[in-house]
Structures are given as structure tokens and as C-alpha cells.
Amino acid sequence: MIQSKEIDGFPFVTYTKETYSTSAMIQKSDEFYKWLDKRRTIRDFSDKPIPKEVIENIIRSASSAPSGAHKQPWTFCVVSDNNIKKQIREAAEIEEYESYHGRMPDEWLNDLKPLQTDWKKEFLETAPYLIIVFKKSYDWKANKKTRVYYANESVGLACGFL
């Protein structure tokens, strides 16, 4: 059971430490490694429908990522509308074309050759959902701009949890 309390008016969820035997730690760490080792960078997506609850759970998992001062400087936006996905693809391809034809140095382009990738991003229309991640560089509280700490790093961690 999760215990919670307030500290200076802010909700705080207490941490309940779980302990394991040495053999259980080894087994759990091995299972965790094997599960993570299945991840790959992919550029080929299925058009197979996915229950919306799966997308919601994926975003809830990403939202559990650590962040500087627990500011959680991210916003996730789910796109399923085909017209919007097409617009996103077109905008992304304009930027990617510029990258592949002038922004990226030769060394970068050579590193990409084995991946057989290019500026075309058809998969942005194939996937049933796109999860767009926005970084918040600052926040607003009581009509006042407030700081966000380690926004790039925090958003990177959240994306890694996706």
C-alpha cells in the first residue's frame, strides 16, 4: 500500500523499501537486462491497431521518470488523426531533408549509412498513434514564470522510458 503525506503543502509519496535475497536480486537483474536488451531503434512500424489503454500506460510509465526537482518538464501529446499525422510527416521531412543535405557533417552521414535511413519518414503515417513529446523550458505558477531544472536531461529520461 502506498502511503502519502504532505510536506509544506505538497503531496509526498513515501518510499517503501523492498529487499531481496542475493539469488532473487541476481535473477531479477538478469530478467531486467534481458527485457531491456530486446529494445531496438526501429524505423519500420506496423499499422496494427493498439488499444488506447496501452498508449496511456506507456505515457504513465514515461511520466514516472526522474526529473530535476521533480518538475516533470514534459507534455505528451497523442496523435491518431491521419491528416495531422500527414502534416507532422511533411514538416518532419522538410527538416530532415535539410539535415541530410547540409546540416549533418559527412562523418554523421557515414555513421548513418549502415542504418539505411534517410530524410523520408513514411512511418509517421503508418503507426496508429504518434506520441509527441514537448519540453517545458519553464513553468507558470500563480501567473509567474518559474524555473525548470535539467529540462533536456529530464525529457530525455522520460523518452527513454517510452
C-alpha distance (Angstrom), angle and dihedral (degrees) to the residues before:
residue distance angle dihedral
M1 . . .
I2 3.80 . .
Q3 3.77 114.0 .
S4 3.77 119.5 -153.8
K5 3.76 135.8 -175.0
E6 3.79 138.9 166.0
I7 3.78 126.2 -103.0
D8 3.80 114.3 -168.0
G9 3.80 89.3 -20.5
F10 3.80 95.1 -50.9
P11 3.82 122.5 115.3
F12 3.78 112.7 -113.1
V13 3.80 125.2 -171.9
T14 3.77 111.4 -150.8
Y15 3.77 119.1 -131.3
T16 3.77 118.8 -119.0
K17 3.77 109.8 -156.3
E18 3.78 116.6 -136.0
T19 3.77 118.3 -156.3
Y20 3.78 127.9 -163.0
S21 3.75 136.9 -169.9
T22 3.80 117.4 -103.2
S23 3.81 92.3 -103.7
A24 3.83 91.7 48.4
M25 3.84 90.7 49.7
I26 3.79 90.6 51.5
Q27 3.81 92.1 47.1
K28 3.82 94.3 46.5
S29 3.80 93.0 46.2
D30 3.81 91.1 49.0
E31 3.81 91.9 49.1
F32 3.80 90.5 47.5
Y33 3.82 91.8 50.1
K34 3.82 92.1 48.2
W35 3.80 90.9 49.3
L36 3.83 93.0 49.3
D37 3.80 92.2 43.4
K38 3.81 89.0 64.5
R39 3.82 90.5 67.0
R40 3.77 117.1 105.8
T41 3.76 137.6 177.3
I42 3.77 102.6 -110.5
R43 3.76 135.2 -174.6
D44 3.78 97.9 -177.8
F45 3.79 116.9 82.1
S46 3.78 133.2 -175.4
D47 3.77 123.2 -124.5
K48 3.82 88.9 -144.9
P49 3.82 111.5 132.0
I50 3.80 116.7 -105.8
P51 3.80 123.1 -158.8
K52 3.79 110.4 -106.0
E53 3.82 88.3 -128.5
V54 3.81 88.8 65.6
I55 3.80 90.8 55.8
E56 3.81 90.2 46.9
N57 3.82 90.9 51.4
I58 3.80 91.2 48.3
I59 3.80 90.0 53.4
R60 3.81 91.9 45.9
S61 3.81 88.0 53.1
A62 3.80 92.1 49.7
S63 3.80 89.6 47.8
S64 3.80 89.2 59.9
A65 3.82 91.0 66.2
P66 3.79 117.2 119.3
S67 3.79 116.6 -101.5
G68 3.79 137.6 -175.5
A69 3.83 108.2 -79.1
H70 3.83 86.0 -12.6
K71 3.81 89.1 -79.9
Q72 3.83 92.2 142.2
P73 3.81 92.8 -150.9
W74 3.78 96.5 -165.0
T75 3.75 140.8 96.4
F76 3.79 121.5 -163.0
C77 3.79 119.5 -151.9
V78 3.80 121.6 -170.1
V79 3.80 116.9 -150.5
S80 3.80 122.2 -166.8
D81 3.81 101.0 150.4
N82 3.82 108.9 110.6
N83 3.81 94.1 -144.8
I84 3.80 92.2 53.0
K85 3.82 91.4 45.7
K86 3.82 88.3 52.7
Q87 3.81 91.1 51.4
I88 3.81 90.5 48.8
R89 3.80 90.5 49.8
E90 3.80 92.6 49.6
A91 3.81 92.7 49.0
A92 3.81 91.9 45.7
E93 3.80 92.1 49.6
I94 3.81 91.9 52.4
E95 3.81 89.8 54.9
E96 3.80 93.6 41.6
Y97 3.80 91.9 49.4
E98 3.80 88.9 54.6
S99 3.80 90.1 48.6
Y100 3.80 94.7 49.8
H101 3.81 92.4 44.0
G102 3.77 103.6 46.5
R103 3.79 116.7 -18.8
M104 3.79 99.3 66.6
P105 3.79 117.3 71.7
D106 3.81 118.4 -128.2
E107 3.80 91.6 -104.1
W108 3.80 90.6 59.4
L109 3.81 92.4 46.2
N110 3.80 90.3 50.0
D111 3.81 90.5 50.6
L112 3.81 88.7 54.0
K113 3.83 95.5 51.1
P114 3.83 95.9 84.7
L115 3.81 88.8 53.2
Q116 3.83 90.5 56.1
T117 3.78 91.5 -139.3
D118 3.76 128.5 146.9
W119 3.78 141.2 168.6
K120 3.81 94.0 -74.7
K121 3.83 113.0 100.2
E122 3.82 106.0 -175.0
F123 3.80 90.3 151.1
L124 3.80 89.3 72.7
E125 3.80 87.5 74.1
T126 3.81 96.6 37.0
A127 3.80 99.9 58.8
P128 3.82 112.4 84.6
Y129 3.80 90.5 -134.1
L130 3.78 134.9 24.5
I131 3.78 118.1 -156.3
I132 3.79 107.6 -151.0
V133 3.80 114.9 -162.4
F134 3.78 120.2 -154.4
K135 3.80 124.3 -167.0
K136 3.77 118.9 -139.3
S137 3.80 108.5 -144.9
Y138 3.80 90.4 -173.5
D139 3.79 138.3 2.8
W140 3.80 136.2 -138.0
K141 3.78 124.0 -127.1
A142 3.81 123.6 170.0
N143 3.83 90.0 -10.8
K144 3.79 90.6 -55.4
K145 3.78 128.1 116.6
T146 3.82 109.7 -120.7
R147 3.78 131.9 -167.3
V148 3.77 126.6 -101.3
Y149 3.79 117.9 -155.7
Y150 3.80 125.8 -141.7
A151 3.81 91.8 -6.7
N152 3.83 95.8 165.9
E153 3.79 93.2 47.5
S154 3.80 93.2 43.9
V155 3.81 93.6 49.9
G156 3.81 89.7 46.2
L157 3.80 89.9 54.8
A158 3.81 91.6 48.5
C159 3.81 90.6 50.1
G160 3.79 89.2 50.4
F161 3.79 88.4 56.8
L162 3.81 90.2 56.3
